[in-house]
Amino acid sequence: MLAMRAMIALQSAADLGPGGRAALDELMAKTPAADSVGYEEAAVGGVPGWWCRPADANPDAAILYLNGGAYVVGSAQAYRHFAGQIAERAKEAAFVADYGLAPERPFPAAVDDAEAAYRGLASGGVSRIAIVGDSAGGGLALVTAERMAEAPHIVVGQKPETVDFSDPSLPQGFDADKINAGIAVAVKKIEERGWHGDTCMITPDDEGSAVLQKQLAGVAYDCVVIGGGLRIPPKGLVLFEAVVNIVHRAAPGTAIAFNTRPEDTADAAARGLEAI
């Protein structure tokens, strides 16, 4: 770091417009590569960038690195060795996100890309994520951390229109309207805790499984609450098993909880969060 500061002191006034990109990249590229770190160009959450992987990295944790450069200059490729030095000392892999720069991709492109990269790490099975950045990247790290602290919960159930209400195991008089009312109550209970709640009502077939997989891949949820309507009726056993397995595959770091009725959905989510 001291050597880098000395090099910066010898530089002429920085050009923080697009014309200054090559100069900053050249400067950052002088950072030596960490001895035990492997570097790989990749994409996470649809965002291009570079992995910096120490040989002894913890597989359950990762660093999301966001480089500086006034949101106009700087690149993941140029910063990869800098982030690699951090990764080596932390013994955790670092992904340097090549977030969108102005003026080609103005605000909120950088914020959206940082969030997408975070969600990509989470949905890929990383259970502990540190968000790190320098200069403008430091500000972006704070914004991303704040947004991710608001990660929502999701309630998963069967689409009311596809439920067999002739099933004797269901309560007498149960119908689609009552299920929809219960879903509204469940979300309200979650939001009363200050959390955001999503719902994903699926059909009991391959199409429903694909819908749930897509939903979980697109959002990093804190907790998936699987409704009692899937778990309790014997006819729902196969769908219930499928939902549990989809959550394990698509969101391995996410808590799973089970409610018994709409009113205890938030309590179920709280239990799930305590368990991880």
N, C-alpha and C positions, 0 to 999 in steps of 0.2 A: 504493500500500500504506500509506503514512504517513497519507494522508487517510482511508483505511478504518479504521485504528487509532484515529484521532481520533474518528470517528463511533461506533465501538464503545465508546470510553471514556465517551461521553455517554449510552449506553443504560442502562436499569435492569437489574437482575439477569436473566440469560438464563433463559428457560423452556425446558428441554431435553426437555419432553414434547411430545406431539402439539399441545398448545395453543400452542406456541411456533413452529410452522412458518410462519405468516403473517409474524411479525416478522422471522425470519431471511431469508425470501424477499424481503421488502421492503428489508432492508438490502443484500443481495447484488445486488438489481436496480439499485441505485444505481451499480454499476460501469459505467463508460462502455463502449460497444461499440467494438471495434477498427476503425479506419477501413477496412482492406483485407480484412476478414473477412465472409464471408456466413454466415448462420445458418439452419439447416434442421432442423425436427423430423423425426425418423426413428426407425428401430429397427435394431439390429445384434445378430445372434444371438438374436433374439426379445426383446431388452431395449429398452424405449423410451428415448429420450434426445434429445440435440441435437448436430448436426454444427456445428462452427465451422471454416469452410474459408477460409484465406487465398488470395488470388488467385494467389500464386506458390508454392503448396504442392507439396511433393514427393509425387507420386502413389503411390510405393512405401512410404511411411512414414506413421504416424499416432500420435497420442497418445490413450490411453484415460484420461480424467479421471474421478476418483472424488471427489465432494465430501464435505466434512466435515459434522458435525451429530449426533455421538453415535449414529449409526445410527437416529435417530428423526426428526430434522428435516433440512431441506435438500432441494433439488430441482435437477434438471438445467436446468430452464428458468431458475431464479433464478441459477444459476452459469454460464450459458452465456457471458455477457460477460466474466466473470473468466477462464474457460478460453480465451476468444477472444483475450484479451491475451497469454496464453502461446503460443497457436497462431501469432499474428502474429509474435512474436519468434523462435519456433523454425522458422518457415516450414514447418510441418507441420499438417495438419488434425487437429483434436481432436474426439473423440466423448465427450460428457459422458453417462455412463450413469445413468439414473434407477433405480438399484437399489432393491430392496425395503426398506422401513423397518418397524421395530417400532413398535407392537405388532401391527399388522395382518399383517405378514409377518416373524416373528421369525427369529433365527439358525437355519439358515445361509443365509437368502434372499439377503442382501447378497453373501456369498461366491459363491454359485451364480450370481447375476446378473453379477457382475464377471467370473467365469470364462467365462460364456456370451458376454458382450460381446467378451472377448479372442478367443475361438475364432471368433466371427463375423467379426471383423476379419481374422484369419488366413485363414479359408476364403474371404474375399472378395478375397484377392490382396494384402493388405498384408504385406510381407515384414519390415518393421522396426517394432516397436511399443514405445513408451515408456509405462509405466504411472505415472501421476502422481496424487497426491491430497493433500488437506490435512486435518489433524486426524484424525478417524476415517477419512476417506478415505485418509490416508497409511498407516494401519495396514492398511486393506483392500488398498491397492496392494502392500504388502510380502507379504501373504498370497497375493495373486493371482500375483505374480512367482514366489514359491516354488513354487506349484502348477504354473505354466506351465513352470518349469524342468524339471519331470518329464514334459514332453510325450512321449508314447510313439512307438514305431515300429510299423509294421504290415506284415505279410507278406501279399501277395495271390497267390492261386493258384486253380486250377480245382478245383471240388468233386470229390473222388475218385470219387464214385459216378457222375459223368457223363463220366469219361475212357474213351476207346476203347482198351482194353488190347490189342486186336488190331493196333494200329498198329505196324508193324515197326521204326519209328524209336525205339520205347521199349525200355528194357533188358528182356532176357528175364526172365520171372518177376515183372515189375513188377505190383503190384496196389494196391487201395485201402488195405489195411492198411499197406503200406510207405510210401505217401504220408502217411497219418496219423502214422506214426512219425516221418517226416521233418519234418513240420510241428512236432511236439513238440520235436524236436532244434533246429530253427531258433529257436523261441521261447526255449528254454533258453539258447542261445548269446547271444541278445540280452540276456536277463536277467542272464547272467553278467557283462556289462559294466556292470551297475547301471542298465540301462534297462528300461522297461516295454514289453512286446511284445503287440500284438493280432494277430489273424488275420482275414482275410476271404476265405473260399473261395466262389467264385461259379460259377453255371451259365453256359454259353456261349450266352447269349441276352439278350434285352432285360431280362428279370427280373433276371438277374445284374448287368447294367450298372446298373440302378436300385438294387440292394442296395449296390454299391460307392459310387455317388454319395451315397447317404444316409449311409453310414459316414464318408466323407471330409468331408461337410458338418457332421457332428455333433462331430467331434474334430479339433483342430489337431495333426496329426502332424509330427514332425521329419523323418521319412523313410519313404517307401513302398518296400519291397523287393518287386520282382516276381519271383516264383519262376521258376527255370529250366524247370520243367515247362510253363510257358506259352510261353516264348521258344524253346526248342530244337526241339520236334517241328514239322515243317512244317504239320501239320494245325492247329496252335494259332496260326498267324500272324494270322488275323483277330481272334481273341480277344485276342491280345497287343497288337495295334494299338489295339483298342478300350480296353483297360485303360490304356495309356499316354495316350491322348487324354482319357479320363475324369479321370485324375490331373491333367493339365495344366489342365483346365477347373475341376474342383472344388477343387483344392488347388494353385494356381499357385506359391505360395511354398515348397512342400514339396520336399525332395530326393527324387530317384528313383534307386534302385540296383537292381542285378541280381545274384543269386547264381548259382552253378553247381551247388551241392549244399547240403543243409541245414547242414552244418558250417561253411560260409563265409558264412552269412547276416549275422552280426554284423560281419564284415570288410567286407561289401558296404555295410552301413548306415554304417559309419565312413567309407568312401570317399565315399559320397553327401554326408555332412555336411561333409566337407572341401571339397567342390566348391562349396558355397554360401556 
